[in-house]
Amino acid sequence: RVGPRENSLAKVKEFSKQRLVVCIHGLNSNPTQFKKIIDEIQISDRDSKTDIFIPCVLNKGNAPLDEMVKPIFEEIAKWAETSGDKELVLVGISNGARIARAIEVEIAKSKKNANIKKLHFISIVGACKGSSLANLANKVGLSWLMSKSISKEMPTTSNRNKQLNTDWEKMPSTGPTRKKYTFIASPHDWQVTNYDSSLMQVLEKNAYYAIVPSHGHNSIVNAVSKPVVEIIFNSN
């Protein structure tokens, strides 16, 4: 279920089940960030109709957004072409939510999305619209602490994030007819402090928001593992 080595998706298993859960880890992390969530899925014993895909994000999330999206989207597109109605669940942690958001745009534009009837987007402390911390780092001359791509694209005011916002707002109406969005954030998160990103406004009826206190950017993932699994398997 866990993706292969970091810069290759060539050996990913073939996905064909009704539901595909794509778990996208955060910046400078790896698939083990989802261990607690995967453990909870296995304990719940509800994954007989579910494939789980946890890719190693290119350069641990430090690559340009489009380069990180491409190989993950290609695997989703292959799955979407297999027979039967499909349900796609995108779970993104931190920078992984920004990647997931860009993947949603690619799915909407794709000609291979006809079988995807449901899409559920789950963001955990997601930098869906970038991070104001990256804005600050660039402003005070600390951009060297980040990779070149992150310092260029992660600020909320970056050209790439502006383009993503525009693309997302103008997504074609083709594709999944049932969508659901869940955003989980913490008031004690110092890495993505801007709620307009981690609790992104969605003009949809099926948008849900949760603030979980007493947890930081990393500890919140394990803390919400059980409710996240419940959310994943709730198709309503």
C-alpha positions, 0 to 999 in steps of 0.5 A: 500500500505504501508507494515505492522509492522517492523518485519513482512510481514505476512499481506502484501496484495496480489499483482497481477497487471502488474506492481509492484513498490517496494519502499525501504526506507533508513537507520533508516527511514521508509515508510513515506520517500516515502510519497511525491512520493506516493502522486505524483503517486496518483495525476497522477492517473496512478496506475490502473495497478500498485501495490505499495509495501513499506515494513518496512525494518528489524530493520530500515535497520540496519540488515544484508543485506541478512536478509533484502532482504529475506522477500521483495524478497519473496513477489516479488516472489509471485507476479511474479508467478501470471499470465501475463507479469510483470514489476518490478520497484525497488526504493531505497533511500540510503541504500534502493538502496543497498538492491534493488541491492541485490534483483535484484541479487536474482531475476536473480538467482530465478526460479520464474522470468519467468513472469518478462519481464521488470525491472527498478532500480531507486536509489536516493542517493543510497549506491549501493556499500556502503558508503565511510563515513562508511569506514572513521567512522571505520578508525577513531574509530567511528564505535560505531555510527553505528549498528554492521551490518552497520559498518561491511557491509556498507564500500565500502571495506567490504566483503559483498559489494565485494560479491554483486559486484561480484554477480551483475556482474555475474548475470544469463542472465535469467529473465527480458529481458528489463532493465533500470537503473536510478541513482540520486545523489547530490554534497551536500550529505555528507552521500554517497559522493562517486559517484561510489556508488550513480552514479554506472557505469552500462554497459547497454544502458538504464542507466541514471544519474542525479546530483541534486545540492542544496539538501542534503541526505534527502531533495533530495527525495521530490525535485525529487518526480515528475520526479521520478514518471515520470520515474516510469511510463515511460516503454521505 
